[in-house]
Amino acid sequence: MEAVNPQSVENIFPAEILSLPQVAVPVAGVSGYCLGNDEKQVVFFVFDEGVNFPDHSHCEQRGMVVSGEMVIEVDGKSNLYQAGDHYVVPGGVNHRAMFSQQTVLIDMSAAPDRYETV
């Protein structure tokens, strides 16, 4: 696999996204910018290479991989998602995510308060 040179967040997203409120994420190496209403949140995420999210659960989550790749493990079954792939994590299900390279996601949660903004 060809090496990927990571980009800074400022070179990935336009100023309009960078001006959105940032989300608080309990894992280092993650940047997220939140757009929401009273029904849901959409977060534009950048995950650094090597980020691993431990087991957790929450409301339904769905999204699309813009660039890079991630592995989501749900109930012991791992799935690889690459650029252009869509994913769905059912609500209340324990899962984890791993990022082997810098990855950009557009992620939507079925709850308006899924992520706290800072």
C-alpha distance (Angstrom), angle and dihedral (degrees) to the residues before:
residue distance angle dihedral
M1 . . .
E2 3.81 . .
A3 3.80 116.5 .
V4 3.80 115.3 -107.1
N5 3.79 119.7 -141.9
P6 3.79 107.4 -138.9
Q7 3.78 117.4 -126.1
S8 3.77 126.9 -145.4
V9 3.79 115.8 -107.6
E10 3.81 88.9 -112.9
N11 3.82 89.0 62.5
I12 3.81 94.5 47.1
F13 3.81 104.5 49.5
P14 3.80 129.7 42.0
A15 3.80 120.2 -115.3
E16 3.81 91.1 -100.2
I17 3.81 91.0 63.8
L18 3.80 93.9 40.0
S19 3.82 88.6 55.6
L20 3.83 91.8 60.1
P21 3.81 118.9 99.2
Q22 3.81 113.3 -82.8
V23 3.79 119.0 -123.6
A24 3.79 124.7 -126.6
V25 3.81 109.0 -119.5
P26 3.83 121.3 -175.4
V27 3.82 93.0 -142.3
A28 3.82 125.8 75.6
G29 3.79 119.1 -121.2
V30 3.80 97.5 42.4
S31 3.81 129.2 112.6
G32 3.79 121.4 -175.0
Y33 3.79 135.0 177.4
C34 3.80 118.0 -159.7
L35 3.78 132.6 -142.7
G36 3.80 113.5 177.2
N37 3.75 149.8 156.3
D38 3.80 134.6 -170.0
E39 3.84 91.8 -71.7
K40 3.82 107.7 41.3
Q41 3.79 149.5 -5.8
V42 3.77 127.2 -123.8
V43 3.80 113.7 -162.0
F44 3.79 126.9 -168.3
F45 3.82 103.2 -147.5
V46 3.80 136.2 -168.8
F47 3.81 115.9 -168.1
D48 3.80 118.9 -166.5
E49 3.79 120.2 -130.0
G50 3.80 110.8 -82.4
V51 3.82 98.2 23.9
N52 3.81 113.3 147.0
F53 3.79 123.2 -170.8
P54 3.82 111.1 -153.6
D55 3.81 123.3 -135.0
H56 3.78 112.2 -58.8
S57 3.79 141.1 143.8
H58 3.78 136.9 -148.8
C59 3.81 141.2 142.4
E60 3.80 121.2 -38.9
Q61 3.79 112.7 -59.9
R62 3.79 128.3 -167.5
G63 3.74 135.8 168.3
M64 3.76 151.4 129.1
V65 3.78 134.4 -92.6
V66 3.81 107.7 -125.6
S67 3.80 96.1 -177.2
G68 3.79 137.5 -11.9
E69 3.78 121.8 22.7
M70 3.78 142.6 -91.7
V71 3.76 137.4 -166.3
I72 3.79 117.0 -140.5
E73 3.78 117.6 -164.8
V74 3.81 115.4 -158.4
D75 3.80 120.5 176.0
G76 3.81 90.8 -14.7
K77 3.82 93.8 -52.8
S78 3.81 116.7 115.1
N79 3.79 124.4 -152.6
L80 3.80 126.5 -172.4
Y81 3.81 116.5 -139.7
Q82 3.80 120.7 -167.7
A83 3.80 136.0 -179.7
G84 3.79 109.9 -46.3
D85 3.82 95.0 18.0
H86 3.79 121.7 126.0
Y87 3.81 122.6 -144.8
V88 3.81 137.6 -166.7
V89 3.80 126.5 -163.9
P90 3.82 111.7 -168.5
G91 3.78 117.8 -127.5
G92 3.79 118.5 -93.2
V93 3.83 95.0 14.6
N94 3.82 120.7 128.4
H95 3.78 111.1 -120.5
R96 3.80 142.2 154.3
A97 3.81 133.9 -154.0
M98 3.81 132.6 -148.4
F99 3.80 128.7 -166.5
S100 3.82 117.9 -159.3
Q101 3.80 92.6 -178.8
Q102 3.79 138.7 15.7
T103 3.79 104.7 -63.3
V104 3.79 133.1 -169.3
L105 3.81 119.0 -155.4
I106 3.77 137.3 178.4
D107 3.80 102.9 -148.4
M108 3.81 130.1 -173.9
S109 3.79 127.0 -165.0
A110 3.77 124.4 -163.8
A111 3.82 89.9 -131.5
P112 3.79 127.4 73.8
D113 3.81 91.9 -143.1
R114 3.81 101.0 43.7
Y115 3.81 91.4 120.9
E116 3.76 127.4 30.5
T117 3.79 113.9 -130.7
V118 3.79 123.2 -134.7
